[in-house]
Every structure is written in C-alpha cells, then in structure tokens.
Amino acid sequence: MTHEIIMAGFGGQGVMLMGQLVTYAGMIEGKQVSWIPSYGPEMRGGTANCSVIVSDEAIGAPIVTEPTAVVAMNLPSLDKFESALLPGGVLIINSSLIERSSKRDDITVYRVPANDIAAELGNSKVANMVVLGALIAATGAVATTSVLKAFQKMFAKKPELLAINEQAIHRGAECIKK
C-alpha cells in the first residue's frame, strides 16, 4: 500500500520532524520512502510543509500532488491543502488552532486538539507528536513502535525527550480511537 502524505503548518510547529519520523519509521520497516521539505521564506513563523511517501512498492516520483492524507497544523495549511486530498483520504486538523472543519464530505476528518493536549502534558512543544500519533492511528502508514525507534535514534543524545514524546503520540492516537 502507498501512503502519500502532506504535513503542513507554521515554521516552528515541528512539521518537518513529523515527516522525518514517518520516513525513518518506514525505512525501519523496510518500506520505500521519500521526504521532501518545503519552507516559506520566513522560516520560523512562516509556512512549512513536507511531502512524505511510504510504500511497499518502488516510488516513481517523490512529489505528492494528490495526497491520501493531509495534516493541517494551522488554518492557512488547511486552506491550501484540503482540496488536494484524494476522495476517501484522511484529514487531520489541529483543532486547537483551527476553528473551522472541512468543507468536504468525501474524506475522513479528525479534529485533534493538539496544542491543548500538549499543554495538559506540560510541554507545548509536543503538539506535533500528538498530531503524529493521530496520523499513524488514522492511516496505519507506519507502526507506532517504528516511530518510537526512529525517535530514539534521531534523539540519541537527548534520551530524556522520549517519555514525553511517547505520551504525546499515544494521546494523539487515542483521539482517533474514540
């Protein structure tokens, strides 16, 4: 199966890290992967998105134009990428920052209060991991265990970060399982 995902938000929301973790987790699982970052001119605070493909088959082109899943961490990202999502696709909306829901009825929409959950956990920086947990639970693109292995490898010099990020991922997944 092939998952083509666009993750988007403001610079500084951890969008690129989410994409890298999904890509690395796919590699751990022996899948074919690609990751392409796209930054707005302002960097932190500007727009940022990445395209991720995780597939059991060879990837012909790394560009994602018709995603099977979209993560919108802020309203400009929802406005920009909602229409590109394939019918039957998955849309994850950070409802802490986005008041409106989807305008479409041919997709599955999950409103995840990522910033609120991160605040409950005591660390506002893990909102991206909450959304990542929701994305993994909603799509099954990669396994949570693979994401956690990828996180451990990427942050090997900061092992103290694993526990809070793992909690955030699990809390995000709980939002989907309800």
ZASE-387613 format. One record per residue: y, z, x of N, C-alpha, C in turn. Coordinates in Angstrom, 2 decimals. Example, Ala and Ser with C-alpha at 12.3 -4.5 7.8 and 13.67 -1.06 7.14 Angstrom:
<sites>
+---------+---------+---------+---------+---------+---------+---------+---------+---------+
!    n.yy !    n.zz !    n.xx !   ca.yy !   ca.zz !   ca.xx !    c.yy !    c.zz !    c.xx !
+---------+---------+---------+---------+---------+---------+---------+---------+---------+
!   -5.69 !    7.80 !   13.19 !   -4.50 !    7.80 !   12.30 !   -3.30 !    7.80 !   13.20 !
!   -2.25 !    7.08 !   12.85 !   -1.06 !    7.14 !   13.67 !    0.03 !    7.87 !   12.90 !
+---------+---------+---------+---------+---------+---------+---------+---------+---------+
</sites>
This chain:
<sites>
+---------+---------+---------+---------+---------+---------+---------+---------+---------+
!    n.yy !    n.zz !    n.xx !   ca.yy !   ca.zz !   ca.xx !    c.yy !    c.zz !    c.xx !
+---------+---------+---------+---------+---------+---------+---------+---------+---------+
!   -1.18 !    0.00 !    0.84 !    0.00 !    0.00 !    0.00 !    1.24 !    0.00 !    0.88 !
!    2.27 !   -0.65 !    0.41 !    3.53 !   -0.72 !    1.16 !    4.63 !    0.01 !    0.41 !
!    5.32 !    0.90 !    1.13 !    6.46 !    1.62 !    0.58 !    7.70 !    1.14 !    1.32 !
!    8.65 !    0.61 !    0.59 !    9.93 !    0.19 !    1.16 !   10.99 !    1.12 !    0.60 !
!   11.63 !    1.87 !    1.48 !   12.49 !    2.97 !    1.06 !   13.88 !    2.81 !    1.66 !
!   14.90 !    3.05 !    0.84 !   16.27 !    3.15 !    1.33 !   16.71 !    4.59 !    1.11 !
!   17.19 !    5.21 !    2.17 !   17.74 !    6.57 !    2.10 !   19.21 !    6.47 !    2.45 !
!   20.07 !    7.03 !    1.59 !   21.50 !    6.84 !    1.80 !   22.29 !    8.09 !    1.44 !
!   23.41 !    8.26 !    2.14 !   24.31 !    9.38 !    1.89 !   25.50 !    9.32 !    2.82 !
!   26.22 !   10.42 !    2.92 !   27.31 !   10.54 !    3.87 !   26.73 !   10.82 !    5.25 !
!   27.44 !   10.38 !    6.28 !   27.06 !   10.76 !    7.63 !   27.09 !   12.28 !    7.73 !
!   26.09 !   12.86 !    8.37 !   26.02 !   14.30 !    8.50 !   25.10 !   14.96 !    7.48 !
!   24.60 !   14.19 !    6.49 !   23.68 !   14.75 !    5.50 !   22.22 !   14.69 !    5.94 !
!   21.95 !   14.13 !    7.09 !   20.58 !   14.11 !    7.61 !   19.75 !   12.95 !    7.11 !
!   20.41 !   11.90 !    6.68 !   19.70 !   10.72 !    6.15 !   18.85 !   10.06 !    7.23 !
!   19.41 !    9.92 !    8.42 !   18.66 !    9.27 !    9.50 !   17.44 !   10.09 !    9.90 !
!   17.59 !   11.40 !    9.93 !   16.46 !   12.26 !   10.27 !   15.35 !   12.12 !    9.25 !
!   15.70 !   12.06 !    7.96 !   14.68 !   11.86 !    6.93 !   13.90 !   10.58 !    7.21 !
!   14.62 !    9.51 !    7.50 !   13.97 !    8.23 !    7.77 !   13.08 !    8.28 !    9.00 !
!   13.58 !    8.92 !   10.04 !   12.78 !    9.05 !   11.27 !   11.51 !    9.85 !   11.03 !
!   11.61 !   10.91 !   10.25 !   10.44 !   11.74 !    9.99 !    9.38 !   10.99 !    9.18 !
!    9.81 !   10.23 !    8.18 !    8.86 !    9.43 !    7.39 !    8.20 !    8.38 !    8.29 !
!    9.00 !    7.75 !    9.12 !    8.48 !    6.73 !   10.03 !    7.49 !    7.32 !   11.02 !
!    7.86 !    8.42 !   11.64 !    6.99 !    9.09 !   12.61 !    5.72 !    9.57 !   11.93 !
!    5.83 !   10.11 !   10.72 !    4.65 !   10.57 !    9.97 !    3.71 !    9.40 !    9.69 !
!    4.28 !    8.25 !    9.36 !    3.47 !    7.05 !    9.15 !    2.73 !    6.66 !   10.42 !
!    3.40 !    6.77 !   11.56 !    2.75 !    6.47 !   12.84 !    1.60 !    7.44 !   13.09 !
!    1.81 !    8.71 !   12.81 !    0.76 !    9.72 !   12.98 !   -0.46 !    9.36 !   12.14 !
!   -0.22 !    8.79 !   10.96 !   -1.31 !    8.41 !   10.05 !   -1.92 !    7.04 !   10.38 !
!   -1.41 !    6.39 !   11.44 !   -1.96 !    5.11 !   11.86 !   -1.48 !    3.94 !   11.01 !
!   -0.37 !    4.12 !   10.31 !    0.16 !    3.05 !    9.46 !    1.16 !    2.20 !   10.25 !
!    1.48 !    1.05 !    9.69 !    2.52 !    0.20 !   10.23 !    3.85 !    0.72 !    9.70 !
!    4.87 !    0.79 !   10.56 !    6.14 !    1.36 !   10.14 !    7.32 !    0.60 !   10.73 !
!    8.45 !    0.72 !   10.04 !    9.72 !    0.27 !   10.62 !   10.82 !    1.17 !   10.11 !
!   11.87 !    1.31 !   10.92 !   13.02 !    2.14 !   10.58 !   14.25 !    1.44 !   11.11 !
!   15.21 !    1.18 !   10.22 !   16.46 !    0.55 !   10.65 !   17.63 !    1.38 !   10.13 !
!   18.43 !    1.93 !   11.04 !   19.60 !    2.71 !   10.63 !   20.80 !    1.80 !   10.35 !
!   21.70 !    2.27 !    9.49 !   22.95 !    1.56 !    9.23 !   24.04 !    2.61 !    9.04 !
!   25.04 !    2.57 !    9.89 !   26.11 !    3.56 !    9.86 !   27.40 !    2.92 !    9.37 !
!   28.18 !    3.70 !    8.62 !   29.54 !    3.27 !    8.30 !   30.40 !    3.46 !    9.53 !
!   31.62 !    2.96 !    9.52 !   32.46 !    3.02 !   10.71 !   32.90 !    4.43 !   11.08 !
!   32.85 !    5.37 !   10.12 !   33.39 !    6.70 !   10.40 !   32.38 !    7.65 !   11.01 !
!   31.08 !    7.32 !   11.00 !   30.01 !    8.21 !   11.42 !   29.99 !    9.46 !   10.53 !
!   30.17 !   10.66 !   11.06 !   30.07 !   11.87 !   10.24 !   31.11 !   11.81 !    9.12 !
!   30.62 !   11.88 !    7.89 !   31.52 !   11.81 !    6.74 !   31.61 !   10.42 !    6.15 !
!   31.29 !    9.40 !    6.93 !   31.27 !    8.03 !    6.42 !   29.92 !    7.75 !    5.79 !
!   29.70 !    6.52 !    5.41 !   28.42 !    6.17 !    4.79 !   27.34 !    6.00 !    5.85 !
!   26.13 !    6.34 !    5.48 !   24.99 !    6.17 !    6.37 !   23.78 !    5.89 !    5.50 !
!   22.96 !    4.94 !    5.93 !   21.70 !    4.71 !    5.23 !   20.68 !    4.17 !    6.22 !
!   19.44 !    4.27 !    5.84 !   18.40 !    3.68 !    6.67 !   17.34 !    3.06 !    5.77 !
!   16.71 !    2.05 !    6.31 !   15.61 !    1.37 !    5.63 !   14.33 !    1.74 !    6.34 !
!   13.34 !    2.17 !    5.56 !   12.05 !    2.59 !    6.11 !   10.95 !    1.81 !    5.39 !
!   10.02 !    1.30 !    6.16 !    8.83 !    0.68 !    5.57 !    7.61 !    1.39 !    6.15 !
!    6.71 !    1.80 !    5.27 !    5.44 !    2.40 !    5.66 !    4.37 !    1.60 !    4.94 !
!    3.44 !    1.02 !    5.71 !    2.47 !    0.11 !    5.11 !    1.10 !    0.22 !    5.76 !
!    0.09 !   -0.10 !    4.98 !   -1.27 !   -0.20 !    5.51 !   -1.51 !   -1.55 !    6.16 !
!   -0.58 !   -2.48 !    5.93 !   -0.71 !   -3.85 !    6.46 !    0.45 !   -4.14 !    7.41 !
!    0.33 !   -5.24 !    8.14 !    1.40 !   -5.64 !    9.05 !    2.68 !   -5.86 !    8.26 !
!    3.81 !   -5.50 !    8.87 !    5.11 !   -5.65 !    8.23 !    5.73 !   -6.96 !    8.70 !
!    5.99 !   -7.85 !    7.76 !    6.52 !   -9.17 !    8.10 !    7.96 !   -9.13 !    8.57 !
!    8.80 !   -8.34 !    7.90 !   10.21 !   -8.22 !    8.27 !   10.66 !   -6.79 !    7.99 !
!   11.46 !   -6.23 !    8.87 !   11.86 !   -4.83 !    8.70 !   13.00 !   -4.59 !    7.72 !
!   13.56 !   -5.64 !    7.17 !   14.69 !   -5.50 !    6.25 !   14.19 !   -5.15 !    4.86 !
!   14.80 !   -4.14 !    4.25 !   14.44 !   -3.74 !    2.89 !   15.54 !   -4.23 !    1.95 !
!   15.19 !   -5.21 !    1.11 !   16.16 !   -5.71 !    0.13 !   15.79 !   -5.32 !   -1.29 !
!   14.50 !   -5.09 !   -1.53 !   14.02 !   -4.68 !   -2.84 !   13.17 !   -3.43 !   -2.66 !
!   13.81 !   -2.27 !   -2.54 !   13.07 !   -1.05 !   -2.25 !   12.18 !   -0.60 !   -3.41 !
!   11.09 !    0.06 !   -3.04 !   10.21 !    0.68 !   -4.04 !   10.68 !    2.11 !   -4.30 !
!   11.52 !    2.64 !   -3.41 !   12.10 !    3.97 !   -3.59 !   13.50 !    4.01 !   -2.98 !
!   14.38 !    4.76 !   -3.63 !   15.74 !    4.96 !   -3.14 !   16.06 !    6.45 !   -3.21 !
!   16.64 !    6.96 !   -2.13 !   17.16 !    8.32 !   -2.09 !   18.68 !    8.21 !   -2.06 !
!   19.34 !    8.84 !   -3.03 !   20.81 !    8.84 !   -3.09 !   21.30 !   10.27 !   -2.91 !
!   21.86 !   10.54 !   -1.75 !   22.36 !   11.89 !   -1.46 !   23.78 !   12.10 !   -2.00 !
!   24.49 !   11.00 !   -2.32 !   25.84 !   11.10 !   -2.86 !   26.09 !    9.94 !   -3.84 !
!   27.19 !   10.04 !   -4.60 !   27.47 !    9.05 !   -5.64 !   27.68 !    7.63 !   -5.10 !
!   28.43 !    7.42 !   -4.01 !   28.56 !    6.05 !   -3.50 !   27.20 !    5.40 !   -3.17 !
!   26.27 !    6.20 !   -2.70 !   24.93 !    5.67 !   -2.38 !   24.19 !    5.28 !   -3.65 !
!   24.29 !    6.10 !   -4.68 !   23.66 !    5.77 !   -5.96 !   24.26 !    4.49 !   -6.51 !
!   25.59 !    4.40 !   -6.49 !   26.26 !    3.20 !   -7.00 !   25.85 !    1.95 !   -6.23 !
!   25.66 !    2.08 !   -4.93 !   25.35 !    0.93 !   -4.09 !   23.89 !    0.46 !   -4.20 !
!   22.94 !    1.41 !   -4.26 !   21.53 !    1.03 !   -4.13 !   20.70 !    1.10 !   -5.41 !
!   21.21 !    1.70 !   -6.45 !   20.43 !    1.83 !   -7.69 !   19.97 !    0.48 !   -8.23 !
!   20.83 !   -0.50 !   -8.23 !   20.48 !   -1.81 !   -8.80 !   19.45 !   -2.57 !   -7.95 !
!   19.33 !   -2.24 !   -6.67 !   18.39 !   -2.93 !   -5.80 !   16.95 !   -2.48 !   -6.00 !
!   16.77 !   -1.29 !   -6.56 !   15.45 !   -0.70 !   -6.73 !   14.58 !   -1.57 !   -7.63 !
!   13.35 !   -1.82 !   -7.18 !   12.42 !   -2.62 !   -7.97 !   12.07 !   -1.91 !   -9.28 !
!   11.85 !   -2.66 !  -10.37 !   11.37 !   -2.05 !  -11.60 !   10.07 !   -1.28 !  -11.30 !
!    9.97 !   -0.09 !  -11.87 !    8.82 !    0.76 !  -11.59 !    9.00 !    1.62 !  -10.36 !
!   10.12 !    1.46 !   -9.67 !   10.39 !    2.22 !   -8.45 !   10.79 !    3.66 !   -8.72 !
!   10.98 !    4.40 !   -7.63 !   11.33 !    5.82 !   -7.69 !   12.75 !    6.01 !   -7.17 !
!   13.56 !    6.72 !   -7.96 !   14.93 !    7.05 !   -7.55 !   15.05 !    8.56 !   -7.48 !
!   15.42 !    9.06 !   -6.28 !   15.65 !   10.48 !   -6.08 !   17.16 !   10.67 !   -5.98 !
!   17.72 !   11.47 !   -6.89 !   19.15 !   11.72 !   -6.93 !   19.42 !   13.17 !   -6.54 !
!   20.33 !   13.38 !   -5.60 !   20.77 !   14.73 !   -5.24 !   21.71 !   15.21 !   -6.34 !
!   21.16 !   15.90 !   -7.32 !   21.96 !   16.30 !   -8.49 !   22.98 !   17.39 !   -8.17 !
!   22.91 !   17.99 !   -7.00 !   23.94 !   18.95 !   -6.60 !   25.28 !   18.26 !   -6.40 !
!   25.24 !   17.00 !   -5.99 !   26.48 !   16.28 !   -5.69 !   26.73 !   15.10 !   -6.62 !
!   25.75 !   14.72 !   -7.42 !   25.87 !   13.55 !   -8.29 !   25.67 !   14.00 !   -9.73 !
!   26.72 !   13.88 !  -10.52 !   26.64 !   14.33 !  -11.91 !   25.92 !   13.35 !  -12.81 !
!   26.12 !   12.06 !  -12.58 !   25.52 !   11.08 !  -13.49 !   24.06 !   10.83 !  -13.15 !
!   23.33 !   10.36 !  -14.14 !   21.95 !    9.98 !  -13.91 !   21.89 !    8.46 !  -13.72 !
!   20.72 !    7.93 !  -13.72 !   20.54 !    6.50 !  -13.54 !   20.96 !    5.74 !  -14.79 !
!   21.43 !    4.54 !  -14.60 !   21.78 !    3.65 !  -15.71 !   20.58 !    2.81 !  -16.13 !
!   19.45 !    2.98 !  -15.44 !   18.28 !    2.15 !  -15.69 !   17.18 !    2.92 !  -16.42 !
!   16.38 !    2.18 !  -17.19 !   15.26 !    2.81 !  -17.88 !   13.91 !    2.22 !  -17.44 !
!   13.93 !    1.41 !  -16.39 !   12.69 !    0.78 !  -15.90 !   12.22 !    1.37 !  -14.57 !
!   12.75 !    2.55 !  -14.23 !   12.38 !    3.24 !  -12.99 !   12.11 !    4.71 !  -13.30 !
!   11.49 !    5.39 !  -12.35 !   11.27 !    6.83 !  -12.48 !   12.36 !    7.55 !  -11.71 !
!   13.08 !    8.41 !  -12.40 !   14.23 !    9.10 !  -11.81 !   13.93 !   10.60 !  -11.69 !
!   14.21 !   11.14 !  -10.52 !   14.09 !   12.58 !  -10.29 !   15.45 !   13.10 !   -9.84 !
!   15.98 !   14.05 !  -10.58 !   17.23 !   14.71 !  -10.22 !   16.88 !   16.02 !   -9.50 !
!   17.18 !   16.07 !   -8.23 !   16.79 !   17.20 !   -7.38 !   18.06 !   17.91 !   -6.89 !
!   18.24 !   19.18 !   -7.24 !   19.44 !   19.92 !   -6.81 !   19.31 !   20.37 !   -5.35 !
!   19.32 !   19.43 !   -4.46 !   19.01 !   19.68 !   -3.05 !   19.94 !   20.68 !   -2.39 !
!   21.24 !   20.53 !   -2.58 !   22.19 !   21.45 !   -1.95 !   22.05 !   22.86 !   -2.52 !
!   21.79 !   22.96 !   -3.81 !   21.61 !   24.27 !   -4.44 !   20.36 !   24.97 !   -3.90 !
!   19.28 !   24.22 !   -3.77 !   18.04 !   24.79 !   -3.24 !   18.23 !   25.21 !   -1.79 !
!   18.91 !   24.36 !   -1.02 !   19.17 !   24.70 !    0.39 !   20.00 !   25.98 !    0.48 !
!   20.98 !   26.15 !   -0.40 !   21.78 !   27.38 !   -0.40 !   20.91 !   28.59 !   -0.76 !
!   20.00 !   28.42 !   -1.71 !   19.08 !   29.51 !   -2.07 !   18.23 !   29.92 !   -0.87 !
!   17.86 !   28.92 !   -0.05 !   17.05 !   29.19 !    1.13 !   17.87 !   29.78 !    2.28 !
!   19.20 !   29.78 !    2.12 !   20.07 !   30.38 !    3.12 !   20.52 !   29.45 !    4.23 !
!   20.31 !   28.14 !    4.05 !   20.73 !   27.20 !    5.09 !   21.10 !   25.86 !    4.44 !
!   22.38 !   25.60 !    4.31 !   22.85 !   24.38 !    3.64 !   22.42 !   23.11 !    4.36 !
!   22.05 !   23.22 !    5.63 !   21.68 !   22.04 !    6.40 !   20.31 !   21.46 !    6.03 !
!   19.51 !   22.18 !    5.23 !   18.17 !   21.69 !    4.90 !   18.11 !   20.93 !    3.57 !
!   19.26 !   20.58 !    3.01 !   19.27 !   19.81 !    1.76 !   18.50 !   18.50 !    1.93 !
!   18.61 !   17.88 !    3.10 !   17.88 !   16.64 !    3.34 !   16.37 !   16.85 !    3.31 !
!   15.92 !   18.00 !    3.78 !   14.48 !   18.27 !    3.77 !   13.98 !   18.55 !    2.35 !
!   14.83 !   19.11 !    1.51 !   14.47 !   19.29 !    0.10 !   14.23 !   17.92 !   -0.53 !
!   15.16 !   17.01 !   -0.30 !   15.02 !   15.65 !   -0.84 !   13.82 !   14.95 !   -0.23 !
!   13.58 !   15.15 !    1.05 !   12.42 !   14.54 !    1.70 !   11.13 !   15.02 !    1.05 !
!   11.04 !   16.31 !    0.78 !    9.86 !   16.84 !    0.10 !    9.66 !   16.20 !   -1.27 !
!   10.76 !   16.00 !   -1.99 !   10.69 !   15.35 !   -3.30 !   10.22 !   13.90 !   -3.16 !
!   10.76 !   13.20 !   -2.18 !   10.38 !   11.80 !   -1.95 !    8.90 !   11.67 !   -1.64 !
!    8.39 !   12.53 !   -0.76 !    6.98 !   12.48 !   -0.39 !    6.09 !   12.75 !   -1.60 !
!    6.48 !   13.76 !   -2.39 !    5.68 !   14.10 !   -3.58 !    5.72 !   12.99 !   -4.62 !
!    6.85 !   12.33 !   -4.75 !    7.01 !   11.29 !   -5.77 !    6.35 !    9.98 !   -5.40 !
!    6.29 !    9.67 !   -4.09 !    5.78 !    8.35 !   -3.67 !    4.41 !    8.40 !   -3.00 !
!    4.10 !    9.49 !   -2.32 !    2.86 !    9.55 !   -1.55 !    2.87 !    8.61 !   -0.35 !
!    4.06 !    8.21 !    0.10 !    4.17 !    7.28 !    1.23 !    3.49 !    7.82 !    2.48 !
!    3.66 !    9.11 !    2.71 !    3.01 !    9.81 !    3.82 !    2.64 !   11.20 !    3.32 !
!    1.80 !   11.89 !    4.09 !    1.39 !   13.24 !    3.72 !    2.39 !   14.26 !    4.26 !
!    2.56 !   15.34 !    3.52 !    3.44 !   16.42 !    3.97 !    3.00 !   16.95 !    5.32 !
!    1.70 !   17.07 !    5.54 !    1.21 !   17.58 !    6.82 !    1.64 !   16.68 !    7.98 !
!    1.68 !   15.38 !    7.73 !    2.11 !   14.44 !    8.78 !    3.60 !   14.59 !    9.06 !
!    4.39 !   14.81 !    8.02 !    5.83 !   15.02 !    8.20 !    6.06 !   16.29 !    9.01 !
!    5.32 !   17.34 !    8.71 !    5.48 !   18.59 !    9.45 !    5.04 !   18.43 !   10.91 !
!    4.00 !   17.66 !   11.17 !    3.60 !   17.38 !   12.56 !    4.70 !   16.60 !   13.28 !
!    5.27 !   15.62 !   12.59 !    6.36 !   14.84 !   13.17 !    7.55 !   15.74 !   13.47 !
!    7.87 !   16.63 !   12.54 !    8.98 !   17.56 !   12.74 !    8.73 !   18.43 !   13.97 !
!    7.51 !   18.97 !   14.09 !    7.18 !   19.81 !   15.24 !    7.36 !   19.07 !   16.56 !
!    6.98 !   17.79 !   16.58 !    7.11 !   17.01 !   17.81 !    8.57 !   16.69 !   18.11 !
!    9.33 !   16.32 !   17.06 !   10.73 !   15.97 !   17.27 !   11.57 !   17.18 !   17.67 !
!   11.19 !   18.36 !   17.17 !   11.96 !   19.58 !   17.44 !   11.15 !   20.58 !   18.26 !
!   10.38 !   20.07 !   19.19 !    9.51 !   20.92 !   20.01 !   10.30 !   21.99 !   20.76 !
!   11.53 !   21.70 !   21.11 !   12.35 !   22.67 !   21.85 !   13.07 !   23.65 !   20.93 !
!   12.90 !   23.46 !   19.61 !   13.53 !   24.36 !   18.64 !   12.50 !   24.77 !   17.58 !
!   11.42 !   25.43 !   17.98 !   10.35 !   25.77 !   17.03 !   10.81 !   26.69 !   15.91 !
!   11.92 !   27.41 !   16.12 !   12.42 !   28.31 !   15.09 !   12.93 !   27.57 !   13.84 !
!   13.13 !   26.26 !   13.96 !   13.61 !   25.47 !   12.82 !   12.49 !   25.08 !   11.85 !
!   11.25 !   25.16 !   12.30 !   10.15 !   24.67 !   11.48 !   10.00 !   25.42 !   10.16 !
!   10.04 !   26.73 !   10.17 !    9.77 !   27.52 !    8.97 !   10.73 !   27.20 !    7.83 !
!   12.03 !   27.18 !    8.09 !   13.00 !   26.92 !    7.02 !   12.89 !   25.49 !    6.51 !
!   12.64 !   24.55 !    7.41 !   12.50 !   23.16 !    7.00 !   11.22 !   22.94 !    6.20 !
!   10.15 !   23.62 !    6.58 !    8.91 !   23.54 !    5.82 !    9.10 !   24.11 !    4.42 !
!    9.81 !   25.22 !    4.32 !   10.11 !   25.79 !    2.99 !   10.90 !   24.79 !    2.15 !
!   11.89 !   24.15 !    2.76 !   12.72 !   23.19 !    2.04 !   11.90 !   22.01 !    1.54 !
!   11.00 !   21.51 !    2.37 !   10.14 !   20.38 !    1.98 !    9.27 !   20.78 !    0.79 !
!    8.70 !   21.96 !    0.85 !    7.84 !   22.42 !   -0.25 !    8.64 !   22.63 !   -1.54 !
!    9.85 !   23.15 !   -1.41 !   10.69 !   23.35 !   -2.60 !   11.06 !   22.01 !   -3.23 !
!   11.33 !   21.01 !   -2.41 !   11.61 !   19.67 !   -2.93 !   10.43 !   19.09 !   -3.66 !
!    9.24 !   19.27 !   -3.10 !    8.02 !   18.77 !   -3.75 !    7.81 !   19.45 !   -5.10 !
!    8.13 !   20.73 !   -5.19 !    7.99 !   21.46 !   -6.44 !    8.85 !   20.86 !   -7.55 !
!    9.98 !   20.28 !   -7.19 !   10.88 !   19.65 !   -8.18 !   10.20 !   18.45 !   -8.83 !
!    9.31 !   17.80 !   -8.13 !    8.60 !   16.62 !   -8.65 !    7.40 !   17.04 !   -9.48 !
!    6.75 !   18.09 !   -9.06 !    5.51 !   18.51 !   -9.71 !    5.72 !   19.21 !  -11.05 !
!    6.97 !   19.55 !  -11.35 !    7.27 !   20.23 !  -12.61 !    7.01 !   19.35 !  -13.81 !
+---------+---------+---------+---------+---------+---------+---------+---------+---------+
</sites>
